[in-house]
C-alpha cells in the first residue's frame, strides 16, 4: 500500500477526501492529515508518504512554500495540488517544482480515481526500479524479515515482491538424510525452489531449514495434499525424506515471522512426527503439552509378553505389542533421548529372557540391533526397527542362531557368484533387512559382503585364466558384466592384470 498525506486547512475537505474513494482498493492508504504547510513538513518526516495532496493556499506556511521545502528533501515525492480558480497562478508557479498536477475544488471523484490509477503505475515502476537496483528478491525480503529487520524498512521491497495485499502461511520443511550431507541438503533446497517458487509460493531458508510461504494459506485437505506431493516430488530420492509443519495463516506479510515461528516450534517435536506429511503446528503443540511426564512409562509388563511372542515366533503379536509400546511412549510426552533409552531397555529385557532359555540364539543380533535403534531418525522408524529386531529374534530362535544365517549367505555366494548377486536379494530370501544382515556378515567373517563376493569371484577367475580362457569370457563367467571393472578388481586383489596372470600361469 502506498502512503498518502492529505493537507488542507478546511476540515470538510480533509475528511471528504478520506471517504471520497476506496483508497485501499486502489492500492493506497491515507496515513494522516495536516492543516497547513508546517503540518505537511512535520508529518512528512513522521510518515514518509509516497503522495501528498496539498492545498496551494493556507495560513502560515502555505502550500507553495511547503512544496519547495519538500522537494528539496525528497526528489521522488509525488505531490498533487488542490486549488480554486483564483489560485491558478500559485498552481502554475508550483508546477516548476515537478508537481504531478492540480485539481480544482470541489474534487471530482472520477478525476481523482483516474489520477490515482495512473500514479500507481508510476509508483509501481519506480519501486521496482529501486528494488531491482538494491538486488532484492522475494526470498531476501522474507529472510530479512525473519532475521529481525523492521517491517517498515521492508515495505517497498515487500510490495515489489508481491507480499502485501494477501494472507500467508509458512511451511517449514526439514529434510532428513540417512547419510547427512550438506551438499545433498543444499541440492534439495535448490530443487524445492525450482519446483515450487511462483507468484503465490515463495521458498526461503532459515536456520538450516527450508521454508515455503503459501499465499492464502493451506485452506483444505486437497490443497495440503497437492502441496505435499509437490514437495515429495521435489525432494524425491532414496537417501532423502522430510518432515514438515505449517504455522497457520496470518493476515499480513508483516506477521510472517509468527507463522514461521509456530511451524519451527512444532518441528522441535519432529522425532515424533511422521515423515512425508505436513503437520499443523497448532495440533502438534497441543498434543505435546497434553499429558507430558518427566519419565517414560514402565514397559516391563510388555517385556514379558514380547518375550513369549518372540519365543513362539508369532510375528503378528510381536507387532501388536510394539505398537502398544509406541502408543504409551508417545502419550507420555518423553523426549527423544528418553524414548530411545526406554526402547533399548525393552529390547535388552526381551533378549535376556530369550538367552536364558536358549543361549546363543540372539546374542549376535543384540549389539547390532541396539545400534540401529539409537540411530533411528524418527519415531516411526524407531518402532519399525524394533519390530525388525524382535522378528529377527524370533527367526533366530527357530533357525538356530546367527551362525546358520551367515553360513547360508556364504553358501549362496559360492553357488551363485556368477550372477548379479546383491545383499538386498539375499536379505529378502532370508527374511532380514539388508542393514542387519550386512553387519551380521561382517561381524562373523570380518569382511564386508561385497568384499567377500569379489574375492570368491577373483579366485574363480584365476582358475579359468590358468586354463587359457580369454579375459572377457572369464569376466562374464564370474559375474562381471563390465570387462574394465573386472580388470580393476583383478588388479586390486592379485596385483597384476588378468592378461599378465594368464601369461604367467601358462609359462608355469
C-alpha positions as CSV (number, residue, x, y, z in Angstrom):
1,X,0.0,0.0,0.0
2,X,1.3,3.4,-0.9
3,X,1.0,6.1,1.8
4,X,-0.9,9.3,1.3
5,X,-0.8,12.5,3.4
6,X,-3.7,15.0,2.9
7,X,-3.1,18.6,3.8
8,X,-5.8,21.3,3.7
9,X,-6.9,24.0,6.2
10,X,-10.6,23.1,5.6
11,X,-11.8,20.2,7.8
12,X,-14.6,19.3,5.3
13,X,-12.0,18.9,2.5
14,X,-9.7,16.8,4.6
15,X,-12.4,14.4,5.8
16,X,-14.2,14.4,2.5
17,X,-11.0,13.2,0.7
18,X,-10.7,10.4,3.2
19,X,-14.1,9.0,2.3
20,X,-14.4,10.1,-1.4
21,X,-12.8,7.0,-2.8
22,X,-11.9,3.4,-1.7
23,X,-8.2,4.1,-1.2
24,X,-7.2,0.5,-0.3
25,X,-8.9,-0.9,-3.4
26,X,-6.7,1.5,-5.4
27,X,-3.6,0.5,-3.6
28,X,-3.3,3.4,-1.2
29,X,-3.7,4.2,2.5
30,X,-4.3,7.7,4.0
31,X,-1.8,7.7,6.9
32,X,-2.6,11.2,8.2
33,X,-3.9,14.7,7.6
34,X,-2.5,18.1,8.1
35,X,-3.9,21.7,8.4
36,X,-1.1,23.7,7.0
37,X,2.4,23.7,5.5
38,X,4.1,23.3,8.8
39,X,2.0,20.2,9.4
40,X,2.9,18.9,6.0
41,X,6.7,19.2,6.8
42,X,6.4,17.6,10.2
43,X,4.1,14.7,9.1
44,X,6.3,14.1,6.1
45,X,9.2,13.3,8.4
46,X,7.0,11.1,10.5
47,X,5.3,9.0,7.8
48,X,7.5,9.4,4.6
49,X,4.4,9.3,2.4
50,X,4.5,8.4,-1.3
51,X,1.9,11.0,-2.2
52,X,1.0,14.4,-0.6
53,X,-2.3,16.0,-1.7
54,X,-1.9,19.6,-0.6
55,X,-3.9,22.8,-0.7
56,X,-2.0,25.6,-2.5
57,X,-3.1,28.4,-0.2
58,X,-3.2,28.0,3.5
59,X,-2.5,30.3,6.5
60,X,1.0,30.3,8.0
61,X,3.4,28.2,5.8
62,X,1.4,27.9,2.6
63,X,1.3,25.1,0.2
64,X,3.8,26.7,-2.3
65,X,6.4,27.2,0.4
66,X,5.8,23.7,1.8
67,X,6.2,22.2,-1.7
68,X,9.5,24.0,-2.2
69,X,10.9,22.6,1.1
70,X,9.5,19.1,0.5
71,X,11.1,18.9,-3.0
72,X,14.5,19.9,-1.6
73,X,14.2,16.9,0.9
74,X,12.8,14.3,-1.5
75,X,13.2,14.4,-5.2
76,X,11.0,11.3,-5.7
77,X,8.0,12.5,-3.7
78,X,4.7,12.8,-5.6
79,X,2.5,15.8,-4.9
80,X,-1.0,16.8,-6.1
81,X,-2.2,20.4,-5.7
82,X,-5.7,21.3,-4.7
83,X,-6.7,24.8,-5.8
84,X,-9.6,27.0,-6.7
85,X,-9.9,29.1,-9.9
86,X,-8.5,32.1,-8.1
87,X,-5.2,30.3,-7.1
88,X,-4.3,29.2,-10.7
89,X,-1.2,31.5,-10.7
90,X,0.0,29.7,-7.5
91,X,-0.5,26.4,-9.1
92,X,1.4,27.4,-12.2
93,X,4.4,28.5,-10.0
94,X,4.2,25.2,-8.1
95,X,4.5,23.2,-11.4
96,X,8.1,24.4,-11.6
97,X,8.8,22.1,-8.6
98,X,7.8,19.0,-10.6
99,X,4.2,18.7,-9.3
100,X,2.2,15.8,-10.8
101,X,-0.8,18.1,-11.4
102,X,-3.6,20.0,-9.8
103,X,-7.3,19.6,-9.2
104,X,-9.9,22.2,-8.7
105,X,-12.1,22.2,-5.7
106,X,-14.5,20.6,-5.1
107,X,-12.6,17.5,-6.2
108,X,-14.3,15.3,-8.8
109,X,-14.4,11.6,-7.7
110,X,-13.8,10.2,-11.2
111,X,-10.9,12.6,-11.9
112,X,-9.2,11.6,-8.6
113,X,-9.6,7.9,-9.2
114,X,-8.2,8.3,-12.7
115,X,-5.2,10.2,-11.3
116,X,-4.6,7.6,-8.6
117,X,-4.7,4.7,-11.0
118,X,-2.2,6.4,-13.3
119,X,0.1,7.4,-10.4
120,X,0.1,3.8,-9.1
121,X,1.5,2.6,-12.3
122,X,4.3,5.1,-11.9
123,X,4.8,4.3,-8.3
124,X,5.0,0.6,-9.1
125,X,7.6,1.2,-11.8
126,X,9.7,3.4,-9.5
127,X,9.5,0.9,-6.7
128,X,10.5,-1.9,-9.0
129,X,13.5,0.0,-10.2
130,X,14.7,0.8,-6.7
131,X,14.2,-2.7,-5.5
132,X,16.0,-4.2,-8.5
133,X,18.8,-1.7,-8.1
134,X,19.2,-2.9,-4.5
135,X,19.2,-6.5,-5.6
136,X,16.1,-7.6,-3.7
137,X,14.4,-10.9,-4.3
138,X,11.2,-12.2,-2.6
139,X,13.4,-14.7,-0.7
140,X,15.7,-11.9,0.5
141,X,12.7,-9.9,1.8
142,X,11.4,-12.9,3.8
143,X,14.9,-13.8,5.2
144,X,15.4,-10.2,6.2
145,X,12.0,-10.1,7.9
146,X,12.8,-13.4,9.8
147,X,16.2,-12.1,10.8
148,X,14.6,-9.1,12.6
149,X,14.6,-6.3,10.1
150,X,11.7,-4.0,11.0
151,X,8.7,-4.3,8.5
152,X,8.7,-0.6,7.9
153,X,12.2,-0.9,6.4
154,X,11.0,-3.6,4.1
155,X,7.7,-2.1,2.9
156,X,8.9,-1.2,-0.5
157,X,10.7,-4.4,-1.3
158,X,7.8,-6.4,0.1
159,X,5.4,-4.6,-2.2
160,X,7.5,-5.2,-5.2
161,X,8.0,-8.9,-4.2
162,X,4.2,-9.3,-4.1
163,X,4.0,-9.9,-0.4
164,X,1.5,-7.3,0.5
165,X,-2.2,-7.4,0.0
166,X,-2.9,-11.0,1.0
167,X,-2.6,-13.5,3.8
168,X,0.3,-16.0,4.1
169,X,1.1,-19.3,5.8
170,X,4.6,-20.6,6.4
171,X,5.5,-24.3,5.9
172,X,8.9,-25.2,7.5
173,X,10.4,-28.3,5.8
174,X,13.3,-30.2,7.4
175,X,14.9,-32.7,5.0
176,X,16.3,-35.8,6.6
177,X,19.2,-37.7,5.1
178,X,20.1,-41.3,6.1
179,X,23.6,-40.2,5.4
180,X,23.7,-36.5,6.2
181,X,25.5,-34.5,3.6
182,X,25.5,-30.7,3.4
183,X,25.7,-30.8,-0.4
184,X,22.7,-33.1,-0.6
185,X,20.7,-30.7,1.6
186,X,21.7,-27.7,-0.5
187,X,20.7,-29.5,-3.7
188,X,17.4,-30.4,-2.1
189,X,16.8,-26.8,-1.4
190,X,17.6,-25.8,-5.0
191,X,15.2,-28.5,-6.3
192,X,12.5,-27.3,-3.9
193,X,12.8,-23.7,-5.0
194,X,12.9,-24.7,-8.7
195,X,9.8,-26.8,-8.4
196,X,7.6,-24.6,-6.1
197,X,8.6,-21.0,-6.4
198,X,5.8,-18.9,-8.1
199,X,3.8,-15.8,-7.6
200,X,1.8,-17.5,-4.7
201,X,4.7,-19.6,-3.4
202,X,8.0,-18.3,-2.1
203,X,10.8,-20.6,-1.0
204,X,13.3,-19.5,1.6
205,X,15.9,-20.8,4.0
206,X,16.1,-20.1,7.7
207,X,18.4,-21.6,10.4
208,X,19.1,-24.8,8.4
209,X,15.5,-25.4,7.5
210,X,13.7,-25.0,4.2
211,X,10.7,-22.7,4.2
212,X,7.7,-22.2,1.9
213,X,5.3,-19.3,2.0
214,X,1.8,-20.1,0.6
215,X,-0.4,-17.2,-0.4
216,X,-3.8,-17.5,1.2
217,X,-2.7,-20.4,3.4
218,X,-3.4,-24.1,3.3
219,X,-7.2,-23.9,3.1
220,X,-8.2,-27.5,2.8
221,X,-7.1,-31.1,2.6
222,X,-6.9,-31.1,-1.2
223,X,-4.5,-28.1,-1.2
224,X,-2.4,-29.6,1.6
225,X,-2.2,-33.0,-0.3
226,X,-1.3,-31.3,-3.5
227,X,1.5,-29.3,-1.9
228,X,2.7,-32.4,-0.1
229,X,3.0,-34.2,-3.4
230,X,4.9,-31.3,-4.9
231,X,7.4,-31.2,-2.0
232,X,7.8,-35.0,-2.2
233,X,8.5,-34.9,-5.9
234,X,11.0,-32.1,-5.5
235,X,12.9,-33.8,-2.7
236,X,12.4,-37.4,-4.1
237,X,15.4,-39.6,-3.7
238,X,16.4,-42.9,-2.0
239,X,18.5,-41.1,0.6
240,X,16.2,-38.2,1.5
241,X,13.0,-37.9,3.4
242,X,11.4,-34.9,5.0
243,X,9.3,-33.7,7.9
244,X,7.2,-30.5,7.6
245,X,4.9,-28.3,9.7
246,X,2.6,-25.5,8.8
247,X,2.4,-22.4,11.1
248,X,-1.1,-21.3,10.4
249,X,-2.2,-18.3,8.2
250,X,-1.5,-14.7,9.1
251,X,-3.4,-11.7,7.6
252,X,-0.4,-9.6,6.8
253,X,3.1,-10.2,5.4
254,X,4.5,-8.4,8.5
255,X,3.2,-11.3,10.6
256,X,5.0,-14.0,8.6
257,X,7.6,-14.5,11.4
258,X,4.8,-15.6,13.7
259,X,3.6,-18.3,11.3
260,X,7.2,-19.4,10.7
261,X,8.0,-19.5,14.5
262,X,4.9,-21.7,15.2
263,X,6.0,-24.2,12.5
264,X,9.6,-24.2,13.7
265,X,8.4,-24.8,17.3
266,X,6.3,-27.8,16.1
267,X,9.4,-29.3,14.4
268,X,11.2,-29.4,17.8
269,X,9.0,-32.5,18.2
270,X,10.0,-33.7,14.7
271,X,11.3,-37.0,16.0
272,X,7.7,-38.0,16.9
273,X,6.1,-36.7,13.7
274,X,5.5,-39.0,10.7
275,X,7.8,-38.1,7.8
276,X,6.3,-37.2,4.4
277,X,3.4,-35.2,5.9
278,X,2.6,-31.5,6.6
279,X,1.7,-31.3,10.3
280,X,-0.4,-28.3,11.5
281,X,1.6,-26.6,14.2
282,X,-1.5,-26.0,16.5
283,X,-2.3,-29.7,16.7
284,X,1.4,-30.7,17.3
285,X,1.9,-28.1,20.0
286,X,-1.5,-29.0,21.7
287,X,-0.6,-32.7,21.8
288,X,3.0,-32.1,23.0
289,X,1.7,-30.3,26.1
290,X,-1.2,-32.7,27.0
291,X,-0.2,-35.4,29.4
292,X,3.5,-34.8,29.5
293,X,5.5,-36.6,32.2
294,X,9.1,-36.3,33.4
295,X,9.8,-40.0,32.7
296,X,8.7,-42.5,30.0
297,X,6.2,-45.2,31.2
298,X,7.3,-48.6,32.7
299,X,7.3,-51.2,29.9
300,X,8.4,-54.2,32.0
301,X,5.0,-55.9,31.5
302,X,5.4,-55.6,27.7
303,X,8.9,-57.3,28.0
304,X,7.3,-60.4,29.4
305,X,4.6,-60.5,26.7
306,X,7.0,-59.7,23.9
307,X,9.4,-62.5,25.1
308,X,6.6,-65.0,24.8
309,X,5.5,-63.8,21.4
310,X,9.1,-64.0,20.2
311,X,9.6,-67.4,21.7
312,X,6.7,-68.8,19.7
313,X,7.6,-66.8,16.6
314,X,4.2,-65.0,16.4
315,X,5.1,-62.0,14.3
316,X,1.6,-60.6,14.3
317,X,1.5,-60.4,18.1
318,X,5.0,-59.0,18.2
319,X,3.8,-56.1,16.0
320,X,0.8,-55.5,18.3
321,X,2.9,-55.3,21.5
322,X,5.4,-53.0,19.8
323,X,2.6,-50.7,18.6
324,X,1.2,-50.6,22.2
325,X,4.7,-49.7,23.5
326,X,4.8,-46.9,20.9
327,X,1.4,-45.6,21.9
328,X,2.4,-45.5,25.6
329,X,5.7,-43.8,24.9
330,X,4.1,-41.2,22.6
331,X,1.4,-40.4,25.2
332,X,4.0,-39.8,27.9
333,X,5.5,-36.8,26.2
334,X,9.0,-38.0,27.0
335,X,11.8,-36.6,24.8
336,X,13.7,-38.4,22.0
337,X,16.6,-39.5,24.2
338,X,14.3,-40.9,27.0
339,X,12.2,-42.8,24.4
340,X,15.2,-44.4,22.7
341,X,16.6,-45.4,26.1
342,X,13.2,-47.0,27.1
343,X,13.1,-48.9,23.8
344,X,16.7,-50.1,24.3
345,X,15.8,-51.3,27.8
346,X,12.8,-53.2,26.4
347,X,14.8,-54.9,23.8
348,X,17.5,-55.8,26.3
349,X,14.9,-57.3,28.7
350,X,13.4,-59.4,25.9
351,X,16.8,-60.6,24.8
352,X,17.8,-61.6,28.4
353,X,14.7,-63.7,28.7
354,X,15.4,-65.5,25.4
355,X,19.1,-66.1,26.2
356,X,18.2,-67.6,29.5
357,X,16.1,-70.2,27.7
358,X,18.3,-70.7,24.5
359,X,21.8,-69.4,25.0
360,X,23.4,-68.0,21.9
361,X,20.3,-67.6,19.8
362,X,20.1,-63.8,19.8
363,X,23.4,-62.6,21.2
364,X,24.9,-61.9,17.7
365,X,21.9,-59.7,16.7
366,X,21.6,-57.9,20.0
367,X,24.6,-55.5,19.7
368,X,23.9,-54.7,16.1
369,X,20.2,-54.2,16.8
370,X,20.7,-51.7,19.6
371,X,23.0,-49.5,17.4
372,X,20.3,-49.4,14.8
373,X,17.7,-48.4,17.3
374,X,19.7,-45.4,18.6
375,X,20.4,-44.3,15.0
376,X,16.7,-44.1,14.2
377,X,15.8,-40.6,12.8
378,X,12.1,-40.6,13.8
379,X,9.7,-42.3,16.0
380,X,8.0,-44.4,13.2
381,X,11.4,-45.6,12.1
382,X,12.3,-46.5,15.7
383,X,9.3,-48.7,16.1
384,X,9.9,-50.3,12.7
385,X,13.5,-51.2,13.6
386,X,12.4,-52.5,17.0
387,X,9.8,-54.7,15.2
388,X,12.5,-55.9,12.7
389,X,14.8,-56.8,15.6
390,X,12.2,-58.7,17.5
391,X,11.2,-60.5,14.4
392,X,14.8,-61.4,13.8
393,X,15.0,-62.7,17.4
394,X,12.0,-65.0,16.6
395,X,13.5,-66.3,13.4
396,X,16.9,-66.9,15.1
397,X,15.2,-68.9,17.8
398,X,13.6,-71.0,15.2
399,X,16.6,-71.4,12.9
400,X,19.4,-72.0,15.4
401,X,21.3,-68.7,15.8
402,X,23.2,-66.3,13.7
403,X,25.9,-68.8,12.6
404,X,23.3,-70.5,10.5
405,X,22.4,-67.4,8.6
406,X,26.0,-66.4,7.8
407,X,26.6,-70.0,6.6
408,X,23.6,-69.7,4.3
409,X,25.0,-66.4,2.9
410,X,28.4,-67.9,2.3
411,X,26.8,-70.9,0.6
412,X,24.7,-68.7,-1.7
413,X,27.8,-66.7,-2.7
414,X,29.8,-69.8,-3.6
415,X,26.9,-71.3,-5.6
416,X,25.8,-68.1,-7.3
417,X,28.8,-65.8,-7.6
418,X,28.4,-65.8,-11.4
419,X,25.1,-64.0,-11.1
420,X,24.2,-60.4,-10.3
421,X,24.3,-61.1,-6.6
422,X,23.3,-58.3,-4.2
423,X,23.0,-58.3,-0.4
424,X,19.4,-56.9,-0.7
425,X,18.4,-60.0,-2.7
426,X,19.8,-62.4,-0.1
427,X,18.3,-60.4,2.7
428,X,14.9,-60.8,1.1
429,X,15.3,-64.5,0.8
430,X,16.3,-65.0,4.4
431,X,13.7,-62.6,5.8
432,X,16.1,-59.9,7.2
433,X,16.8,-56.3,6.5
434,X,19.9,-55.8,4.4
435,X,21.4,-53.5,7.1
436,X,21.2,-56.1,9.8
437,X,22.4,-58.9,7.5
438,X,25.3,-56.9,6.2
439,X,26.5,-56.0,9.7
440,X,26.0,-59.6,10.9
441,X,28.0,-61.0,8.0
442,X,30.9,-58.6,8.7
443,X,30.7,-59.4,12.5
444,X,31.1,-63.1,11.8
445,X,33.5,-63.1,8.8
446,X,35.5,-59.9,9.3
447,X,34.7,-58.7,5.8
448,X,32.0,-56.8,4.0
449,X,29.6,-58.8,1.9
450,X,30.8,-57.2,-1.4
451,X,34.5,-57.7,-0.5
452,X,33.9,-61.4,0.3
453,X,32.0,-61.8,-3.0
454,X,34.8,-60.1,-5.0
455,X,37.4,-62.4,-3.5
456,X,35.4,-65.5,-4.4
457,X,34.9,-64.3,-7.9
458,X,38.6,-63.4,-8.4
459,X,39.7,-66.9,-7.1
460,X,37.4,-68.5,-9.7
461,X,38.8,-66.1,-12.3
462,X,42.3,-67.2,-11.6
463,X,41.4,-70.8,-12.2
464,X,39.7,-70.0,-15.5
465,X,42.6,-67.8,-16.7
466,X,45.1,-70.6,-15.9
467,X,43.1,-72.7,-18.3
468,X,43.8,-70.2,-21.1
469,X,40.3,-68.6,-21.3
470,X,40.0,-65.2,-22.8
471,X,39.8,-62.3,-20.4
472,X,36.3,-61.1,-21.5
473,X,35.0,-64.7,-21.3
474,X,36.3,-65.0,-17.7
475,X,34.8,-61.7,-16.7
476,X,31.4,-62.8,-17.8
477,X,31.7,-66.3,-16.3
478,X,32.5,-64.9,-12.8
479,X,29.7,-62.3,-12.7
480,X,31.3,-59.1,-14.0
481,X,29.3,-57.6,-16.9
482,X,31.9,-54.9,-17.4
483,X,35.3,-56.0,-18.6
484,X,37.1,-52.8,-17.4
485,X,35.5,-53.2,-14.0
486,X,36.8,-56.8,-13.8
487,X,40.3,-55.6,-14.8
488,X,40.2,-53.1,-11.9
489,X,39.0,-55.7,-9.3
490,X,41.5,-58.3,-10.5
491,X,44.5,-55.9,-10.3
492,X,43.3,-54.8,-6.8
493,X,43.4,-58.3,-5.4
494,X,46.1,-60.0,-7.5
495,X,48.5,-57.1,-8.2
496,X,48.6,-57.6,-12.0
497,X,46.3,-57.6,-15.0
498,X,44.2,-60.7,-16.0
499,X,46.2,-61.0,-19.2
500,X,49.5,-60.9,-17.4
501,X,48.3,-63.5,-14.9
502,X,47.1,-65.8,-17.7
503,X,50.5,-65.5,-19.4
504,X,52.4,-66.2,-16.3
505,X,50.2,-69.2,-15.5
506,X,50.8,-70.6,-19.0
507,X,54.5,-70.4,-18.5
508,X,54.5,-72.4,-15.4
